[in-house]
């Protein structure tokens, strides 16, 4: 029986454990955190993401946890509405082959499915050393154990320790942005149920989604000259300084964060660009290999698709380095396409000037018009296919 050690229990690592487990591999998943994460931002799986979720057998379980569609209200800083995007717009654009869930729910479904296919998990554990030859890879763990495997998969995120240990640390490019996302224990004031309130201003976006108890979340991203200083301030203080003038939803969301600051995902925005994703019997997967940034989207979709196609390549090629080379050749064009979309996303989520904010507003208003809406929806359909 072939064995794989997988570093990281996020979407990419769990999907790899599931796919390889289904194919008869023995998998060991190593995770630095002491337990699985819960909550998190929303993930919309459509196009490639939905196809991969279906191939991995996840759609029935994800459908049980689906958030459903909701109305989005774009507001000014003082809370006055600019334009309303009805849920029917997203429904028409995304079609039936899509599912939206919270990231924590996606990871829970993946974890349970991987465990059902024999995955072993070790939380609170890191990798101390990696050695490999043509036949095996030897992984020394922080608890002193040594695991020998046919394959090591580094799925430990944008700040991947596996990438640094095997490939060096020159591939992560920090961008001048901060991102924060966290779940809300209770709906916030001023945001109607089954709706989202979104503020987009010069260099920043803030959004609050109210889907009822235990189904609400907040998302922020903003441009800053020194992300390191922002991170040192902590999420609540940094967000209050960046969004202190936004009236509706945001103050209440930050107050909830102050009660539980560890609840937030709070980090700088980085992209990862590498000439190769594998070296011998070590391969990187997901954000560790190709982080496309939140501005491009499709991060979860690429993680699922990457894991599923990796399993397919390993089934097709008996030689592991050959399988990894074929897998990368197949997936890289899609990753390059998504990374190329990031700049457009930056102009939308963090418009550099008031003029760009105004242009975004005009675009949103236009796509709510029935005739133009159908054209935009067809464009979205082509983009996600």
N, C-alpha and C positions, 0 to 999 in steps of 0.2 A: 504493500500500500504506500502510495506517495504521501509525503508530508509537507505541509507549508506552515511557516510561522508568519503571522500577520501582525504588523505593528500598527495599532490604532483601531479603536472600535467605533469610528464614525460611520457614515454611510458607505464610503468606499470599502473600508475594511470589513464591515459586516456583510456587504454584498459579495465580496470575494470569498469570505468564509462560507456563505450560503452556496454560491455557485460551485466552488470546489468540493464542498461537502456532498452536494448532490451528485457530483461526478466521481465520488468514491475516495477523495482525498481525506487524510486526517489533518485537521487544522487546529492550530493553537493561536489564539488572539491575545496579544499583549496590549495593555492599556495603562497609561500613566495615571489617570484619574482613579480615585478610590471606588467609584461607582459610575453607573451609566448616567448620562445627562438626561434631563427631562425638559419639557417645554421647548422654547426656542421659537424661531420665526417660522413663517409659513413657507411651504414648498409646493410649487405647482408642477406636477408631472404631466407633460403632454409631449406629443411628438416622440423623439428619441427616448425621453424619460419614461413615458407610458409604455412604449414598446419593450424597454428593458424590464420594467416592473412586471409586465405581463409574462415575459420569458422566464423571469425568476419565480413566478407563481405568487406574486404579492398582491395582485389587484383585488381579489376578494377580501382580504384582511384590511387593505387600505381603504376600500370602499366603505367598510363599517366605521371607519374613523374620519371619513371625509368631512371637511369643513363646509363645503357648499359655497355657492357664489353669494356675493353681497354687493350692495350699492356703495360707491365711493364718492365722497363729497370733497372737492378741492376747495380749500379755504384760503383767505387772507390771514395775515398774522393776528389781526384783531378778532378773528372768528367768523367774519362775514363770508358766506359761501360765494365761490366764483362760478362753479359749474358742477353738475351732478352727472356721474357716469352710472347708469342703471346696470344691474346685474345681468340683464339680457345681452348687453354688449359683449361681455366676456364669454357668456354662454354661446353666443353665435360664433365668436372667433375661435374658441378652443374646441368646440364640438364635444361629442360624446366620449371620445378617447382621451380623457383628461381626468385627473383627480388631484385635489388640493388637500394637504394635511399639514399638521404642525411637524416640524423637524423631529421633535422628540417622539412623536407617534410613529413616524417612519422608521426611526432607529429602533424603537421597541419591537415593531413588526419584524424588522430584519434580524434583530437579536434573537427573538424567539424562533424564527425559521432556521437560522444558522445553528442554534442549539439543538433543534429537532433533528438536524442533519449531522450531529456529532461534534460540533465545535466546542473546544475547551477554552475557557476565559480565565485570564489572570489579571485582575485589577490591582492598581497600586504598584505596578511593575514596569520597569524600563529595560532597555537593552544597553548593556555595558560594553560589549565588544562584538564585532562581526568578522568572521574569517571564512573564506571559501576557497575551494579548489574546483577542478572540473567536474567532480562527482557530487559534492555536497556543500552545504553552507552551514556553518557552526555559529550559533547565537548564544552568547553569554548574557544571562539575565541579572538584574540587580539583586535578586534574592539568592544568587549563587548558582542556580541551576544552569545547565548547558543543554540547549536543544539543537539537535542535528536535523536538518531538513533538506528536501530537494529544492525548495524555493523559499526565499524571504521576500515578503511583500511589504513595502513601506507605504502605509496608508495613514500616516500620522500628521496630515494637514500641511498647511502652507508653511509653517515653521518647522518642517520635518527634521527630526534628529537623524533619521535614517539617511535622508538625502545628504546631510552634512557629513555624516560618518563615511559614506561610500563615495559620494560624488564631489564633496566640497561644498562651500556655502556661498557661491557666487551667483546663484540663479534666482534668488528672491529679490525682487525690486519693490521697495516700499514706495507707495504713492502718497501724496499729501492729503490724505483723507482719513477720517475716523468712522467706524461703523459700530453701532450698538443695537442689540435686539434683546427683548426679554418678554416673558409672559407676565400677565397681569392677574392678580388674585381676584379682582373684582372689576366690573365695568367702570369706565371713567366717566366723569361728568361731561355732559355736552355732546356725547357721541351716541347716536341712536343705536339700538340693538339691530343686529344684522346689517351693519354698515361700517364703513371706514372713513375716517377724516384724515386728509392728507394736506400738509402744508409744504409747498415748494418755493423757496426763496433763493436769493443769490448765494450760491455756494452751499446750499443745505436743503435737506428734505427731512420731514418728520411725519410719521403716520401712526395712527392708533386704530386698531380694529376691535370692534365690540361685537362679539358673537355669543355673549352671555357668560355666566360663571364658568371659570376654568377654560374658557375658549376665547380669551381676549389677549392681545399682544401689542407691543409697541416696537417701532423700528425707526432708527435715526442714521443719517450719514451726513457728514459735513466736511468741507475743505478746511485745512489748517496748515500753517507753515511748518509746525514742528509736532508731528504725531507723538513723539516720545514724551514731550511735556504734557500733552493731553492725557496720555495713559497714566502718567504719574499722579495726576489730579484725582483719578478715580472716576467711575462712570457718572455718578449722581452730580458731583460738582462740575464736571466737564459739560454735561448735557444742560445743566441749569444755566451755565454761562453762555452756552451757544444758542439756547432757545428760550431765554428768559422773557422775550417779547412776544412769544406765541401764546395766544390766550386759551383756545379751546382744546381740551383733551390732554395737551402736553404737560401742564403743571401737575395735574392729578397723576399722570403716569409716572412722572419723576418722583413725586411723593411716595408712590408705592415702591419704586426702586430704592429709595432711601431706607425703607424699612427692611429691604433684603437685597443689598448691593451685590451679593454673590450670585444672584439670579441672572445677571446680565452677561451676555456675550458682548465684550467690549475690546476692540482691537483696532490697530491700524489696518489699512487696506493695502494689500500687496499682490503682485502678480508673480508667477513663476514661469520662466521660459528656459527650457533645457534642450540641448541638441539631441540627447538620448535619454530614454526613461529607464534603461536597464543596463546592468553591468554583470556579465556572467549569470549567476543564479539569484541576483537581487534585482527587483523591479519596483518602481514607484508607481503609485496609483492615486487617482483623484487629485486633490489640491497639492499634494506633495510633489506631483509631477508636472501639473499644468494649470495651476490656479488661474482661472479666467477672470476673477474678481466679481464682486456682486454687481458691478455695472454691466457686465455681459450677461449675467444670469446663467441658467442651465447648469450650475455647479452640481446639484444633486443628480440631474439627468445624466451628466457625463460620468459621474461616479458610478451610477448603476450600470450604464452602458459599458463603461470601461471594464468593470468587473465581469459582466456577463460575456463580453467578447474575449476577455483574457481567458476565461474558462473554455470557451469554444476553441481558441487557438491552442491551448494546452491539450485538448482532446485530439486535435487534428495532427499535431506535431509531437512525435515521441521525444525529440531533442528539445530540451527546455530553452536554451538560448535561441534556437530557430523559431520556436513558438513565440517568444517575446518579440523577436524582430518582426515577424509577420503581424502580430497584434498591433505593434506600434505603427507599422506602415498603414494598416487599415484605419486606425483611430485618429492619427495625427491630423489629417486634413479637416476633420470635424472640429477638433480642438482649436486649430489655427483660425477657423472661421469664427468661432465663438470669441476667441481673444480679440479678433479684429473688430468685434461689435462693442467692445468695452468703451471706446472713446465716445461713441454715440450715447451710451448709457451715462457717462459722466456729465454730458451736456444736459441730460434730462434730470438726473438725481441731484446734481450739484451745478446748476447753470452758472457760468462764470460772471455774467453781468445781468443787470435788470432787463436789458434788451432780450437776453436769452430766456429769462423768466417769462417775459411778455410773449415771446414766440411760442414757448411751450403752452401757455394759456390759449393762444389762438389755435394751436394744433388740437388741443383737447376739445375746445368748443366745436371745431370743425368736425371732428369724428363723431360727435353726438348727433350730427345732422343725418337723417335717414339715408340719403343718396350717397354721401361720402362714407358713412359708416360701413356700408356693404363693401366698398372698395378697400377700406382699411382692413376689414376682417379677412378679405381674400388675401391681402398682403401678409397678414399675420399667419394665415394658414400655410402660405408658401414658405415663410421664414422658419416655422417650427417643424416642417415636414423633412 
